[in-house]
Amino acid sequence: MFESLSERLQGIFRKLGARGKLTESNITEGLREVRVALLEADVNYKVVKDFIDKVTQRAVGQEVIRSITPSQQIIKIVSDELTALMGPVDHSIAFNANNAPTVFMMVGLQGSGKTTSCAKFAKYLMKKYNRRPLLVAADIQRPAAIEQLKVLGKQLDIPVFTKAGLQPPQICHESVKFAEQNMRDTIILDTAGRLHVNQELMDELRDIKRRAVPQHIFLVSDAMTGQDAVNSAKEFNSAMDITGVIMTKLDGDARGGAAMSIKAITGKPIKFTGVGEKIENFEEFHPDRMASRILGMGDVVSLVERVQQNITSEEADALQLKMKKKELNFQDFLEQLQKMKKMGPFKELLGMIPGLGGMADQVDEKEFKRFEAIILSMTKQEREHPELLDGGRRKRIAIGSGSSIQAVNTLLKNFRDMKKMMSDLTKGKMGKLGKMGFGKMPFNQ
């Protein structure tokens, strides 16, 4: 996400940093390039104009010119203004205090990902707030929408309410009574996708709102649609007074203009993001972290949170001890690969580490699948004792994994180098690690 914009901005700031002393003239020139980069990233024109005006006002003043590190000061100003542009965001959720179910209503255009987002949001509420959700299938327009929600509900062990023959406003109204009778404290309404210009369907949404009385209305918006997402957000907010936005497919949009424009245009923040197809790929949106990633400064906090969700402290301690003693084996490596897959694309994880975002282009996700196939073709004994892998065993593994012997040999060599590097890292030998670089890591063939 934001890949194109991030590369452009980092290039602009590198050029400014190379100038040494900055003047009002070259600062203005640099910000002109920032303006073009934002417009090319599909950020709304008015938003870009206001943003550049605010940055310019701070950047050409004494705050930068007299700074000891002027180029770094400009980056800080841009980071601050990006954070202000996309935030602030309050992730807390108000629930009904009178034991009545809290109702959440999902609205949006066709194909924006509402049904999947309903399930993702339900899992989020279960995990963070210990809620007992009820999913409501009120999308009778799209074929198989009800069945899709039932499948997702079954995966999460959550009941799905719907009634054949009823219209969406009636279904949503009756779901409240069903939730009360079945001890469900949270209701999530999945409504049909609609064009914001379709007055009849928008009237149906108003009727659902009137009869189900939702406490929160989330607009589910597809980041891939660019400025169309911004325009529809403006119209939906005008008609429904939305609580906030759930931005989907943000991981598939290299530009990111919609995410940077919505708050400024609607006044309503992006509260959550969908960053993958799996139910667990659902995150709170943090403007400060996103600004940091856009500017190539990483997002260590989010990375740590993902690691904590997938690796227990006991597992981390055991792995660190093995790394320190150089006892890391292919079984450990396989388990870590599988856990990393749950955390998201490796390119995205690299982008969260300060200074390593530029390495993302060197990563080929297919390589990981090949490594996994090779390791799975080993016996358990071979995984735990790589020194057993003689020529005959390597040939068998290559055939079993559909790889070449050369590929198996390359993995073994890279694994030995990585094991040594990890051992140095745990012992604090950062100088030696820096000289080695990451060229010998298994993902860099």
N, C-alpha and C positions, 0 to 999 in steps of 0.2 A: 504494500500500500504506500502511496505517496512516492513511489520509486523515482519517477521522472522528475518531480518537483524537488525532491531531496538531492538528487544528483546535480541539478541546475544550481540550487542555492549554495550547496557546498563548494561548487566550482567558483561561484561569484565571490564567496567569502575567502577562498584560498587566494584569489587574485588580489583582493583588497589587502589581505595580510602580507602579501609579497611586496607591497608598495612601501612598507615601513611606516613613514610618517603620512598621516592622512590629512587631506585638506577638504574644505567644504565642497570643492569642485569634484574630486574623485569619489567622495561619499555620495554625492548626488548622482553621479554617473553609475555607481554600483547599485543604488536603489532603483534607478531606471531599469536596470537589468532584472532586478528582483520583481519589479512591476510586470515586465514582460513574462517572466517565468510563472508568476501567479495566474496571469491571463491564459497562458498556454495550458496551465493545469486545470482550466475550466472553472476558476473562481469567479464569482459574479463581479461584473465590472465596477459597480458602485462599492462593493465590499473592498475590492482592490484599491480603489481611489482613496477611500477613508483610511484603510490600513497604511498605505504609503505616506499619506499626510501625517498620520500620528508618528510613524517611525522617523520621518524626515524632521519633524519638529523636535524630536529628542536627539536624533543623530547628528544634526549639523550644529548643535549647541555645544556649550562648554563641556557637557557630560562626556562627549567623545573626543573632541579635539585635544583636551588637556589630560586625557586618560593615559596611563602608563602603557596600556595595551589597547589602543583604539580599535583594532579589528575585532578583538574579543569582546569589547564593549558594545560594538554594533551587533554582534551575534546575540549578546544578552538582551539588547533592546528588542531585536526581532523576535527572539524567543518569548519575551514578556508580552509583546503585542499579539503574537500568535495565540498564546495561552488565553489572553483576554478576549480575542476574537471568537474562540471556540467555547469559552466558558463564561462564568463559573458553572460548575455542575454539582448539584446536590443529589447524591445517589440514595439518600435515605427515602424510605417509602412509608407513607402514612397508611395505617390499617384502621379499619373501623374498631372503635373501642367498646361498642355496645353489643358485642358477640354476633352482630350481623355479618354475613360474608362481605369481604371487600371485593368489588367488581373492577376488573381491568378490561378495557375494550381495545382491540387491535383494529386499526383501519389502514388503508393504503391502496395503491394502484394494483392492478392485476400483475401477478408475477413478481411482486416485491419480496416475497418470502414470509408472508404473515403466518401461514399454518405452521411452518417449521419454527418460526420465532415464538409462537405460542408455547410449543413444547420446550424450547430452550429456556424461555422465561419461567415456565413452571418448575423446571429442574433447578434453576437459580434460586427461586423462592423457597423451594424445599430445602436446599442445602444451606442457604444463608439465614433464613428466617424460620425454618422448621414449620413451614406452612403445609396445609393439606389441600392442594388445588383441585378444581374441577374444570376440565376443558369442555368448552361448548362449541359444537360444530354448527355454526349458523351460516355457513357458506353453501347455499343450495344452488349457486350459479355455476360453479366449476365442477365438472364431472370428476368423481373420485376424491373430492376434497374431504368429504366426511370420512371416507374409508382411510385416507391418509392420516387424519387426525386420530382415528381409532388405533391405527398401527403404532403411531408415536406414543399414544396414551398407554398402550399395552407395554411398550418398552420401559416406560417410567412407572408402571403400575399405578396409573392415574385413571379414574373413570372419565368417560366422554359422554356428554349429554347431547341428545338431539331427538327430534320427534318428526317422523314422516307426516307430510300433509300440512304442516304448519309453516307460516311465513317467518322469516328471521326475527322480526320484533317479538312475535309470540314465543318462539323458541328461547330467546334470551330472557324474556320475562319469566317463563316457567322454570328456567334453570336456577333462578334464585331460590324458589320454593324447594326444588330438588336438592340444592346444596344444603339448605337448612335442615332438611329431613335426613340427610346422609352425612351430617357432621363434617361438611366441607367448608373451610373458613375463607377460601379464595376462589373466585370465579374468573376465568380467562375466556373472553368472547372472541372467537375467530370469525370475523365477518368477511363477506365476499369482496374481492378486489373490484375496484370501480374507477372509471375516469372521473376526475373532479369536475368535469364539465357536464356529466350526466346528472341532470337535476333530479330525476326520479329516484336514482340509486342513492344520491346524497340525502334526499328526503327520508329514505329508508333508514339511513344511519341516524338521522335526527330522531326518528321514531324509536329506534333501539335505545338511544341515549335517554329518551324520555321515559321509556318503560322499564329499562333495567337499571337506570340511575348509576352509571359507573363512576367510581371515585377517581379513576385514572384512565385517560385515553392516550394510547401511544400510536403515533404514526410510524408504520414500518416502511422504510424508504430504501430503495436500491441505489447504492453508491455508483453503480455502473451507468446509471442513466444521466449523470452529470447535472446540468442546469434544469433538466426536466424534473429532477428530484426536488430541486429548490422551488421551482414554480408550483409543483403539486403540494409541497409542504405549506406554502403560503396560502393556497386555496383551502386545504384541509383545516388548517389552523383557524382561518376565518370562519369556516362553517361549523367546526366542532370544538374549538378552543382546546387544542391538544395539551397534554401534560408535558410531553417531550417526544423525542424521536429515537427509534431503534434503527440504526443504520446497518443494513445487510450488505454482504459481498464487498466489504471494505478491503478485504485482502486481495480482491481481484481487480481493484482500481488503482492503477499506477499514478493517476493524476491527483485524485483526492479533492477536487474543487468543490463538490457538493458538501462534503463534510466540513469544509472551511467556510461555507457560505450560509448554511441553514440557520445557525444561531443568530447571525447578524440580520437576516431577512425576516425571520419569524419571531425572534425574541425568545424562542423555546429551544432548549439545549438538546444535543444528542446525549441521551442517558446511557444507552447500551449499544454494543456493536456485535454483529455476527461476523466471525472471522474464519469460517469454515463450514462444512456441511454437517459435521457431527453435532449431536445434541449438546455436548459439552463445550463446543466452540462458541461461547457467549461470554462477553466481558463487559464490565463497567467501562465507560468512556472517560478517560482522564486527559483533559486538554494539555496540561503541563507535560505529561509524559509523551503525548503525541507530538507536541512542538519540539521536544528534545529529539525525538526520532527523525522528524523531518529535517532537522539541522545536523543530523549525523552524530549526535551526542549520546545516542543509545537510550535504553529504557531498562535499566537494571532492576528497578522495583517490580515492573511487570514480569520480567524474566524470573526473578526470585519467587514471585507468587505462583507462576506456572510450575516451577520446579517443586515448590512445597505441596502443590496439589497432586503431584504425581510420584514424588519420592519422599518417604518418611525420613525423619532425622536419623533413625537407627540405620536405615539403608545407606544414607549419605556418609555416616561415620564409618561404616564397614567398608564402603567403596574407597573412601579416602585412605584408610589404613592399608588396603590392598595396593593402592596406587603408590603409596609411600614406600612400601616394601617391594615394589615391582612385581607383585603377585597377580596383577590384573590378567584375566584370561578371556578367551573368546566367549565363554558363557556369560561373564560379566558384561562384555561388550555387546552381546546380543540383547541382553536385558535392558541395557541403557538405550540401545537403538530403538527398541520397541516402546520404551517410555518416552523417548524424544518424539516419536511419531505422534503420540497423544498430545504433546505440547504444541504441535503446529509445524508448519513447514520449516525446515532447517534454515532456509534463507531468512525467514522472518525472525528466527531466534538469533541469528548472527547480527541482524540489524538492531537488536536490543543491547548488544555489547558495544560500549563506546570504542570507536576507532576501527571496528571490524565490519561495519555496514557495507563498506566498499568491496569486501570479499564475497559478498552474496553472489556476484556474477560467476565466481569460480566454482560455485556449488552445483553439482548435478544430482538432483534427488534420485535419479535412476541408479546412481552408483550405490546408494544405500540399499536399494532393493537387491542389487547384485551381491553386495556384501552379505546381506541377510540370507540370501539363497545359498551362498557358499558355506556360511557358518552352520546353517540348518542341515547341510549335507555331511557335516562332521558327526562323528559319534560323540556322546556325552564325554567320554574319556578324552577324546581328541580336543574338545573345546576347553576342558579344564587343564589339559597338559599339551599346549601347542608344540612342545619340543618333540612330540611323537610323530609329527607330520613329515615323514620321509617321502621320497619320490613316488613310491607306489600308492601311498595314502592320498597324496596330492592329486595324482591322476584320477583316482576313484572319486574324489570330491569334485574335481572339475567336471567329470562326466555327469555326476549326480545333480550338479547345480546348473548344468547347461552352460558352463563357462570354460575358459581355456586354462591350461596349467599356468600360463603366464599371469592370468588374472589372479589365480590363487596365490602365486608367488608374490605378486605385487601387494596383495592384501596382507600377507604374512610380514613382509618387509615394513610396510606402513604401520602395521600394528606394533611391531617392535619399537619403531621410532616414536610412535605416539605414547607407548608405555613408558619409555625413558623420559619423554617430555613431561608427562603427567607426574612422574616421580619428582622431577626437578621443580615443577610447579608447587607441589605440596611441601617441598623442602624450602621454598622461598627463593629459589635460584632464578630470579626474574631476569637477571642480566644474560645468563646463558640461554634462557628461553627466548629472549628478544633476538639474540643472534641467530637462533635456529629458525625463527619465524614460524609460519604455519604452512610452509610449502610441503612439509612431510606428513601433514595430517591426512588421514585416510580419505577425506572428501576431496582432496586436491590431486587428481590423477595427472 
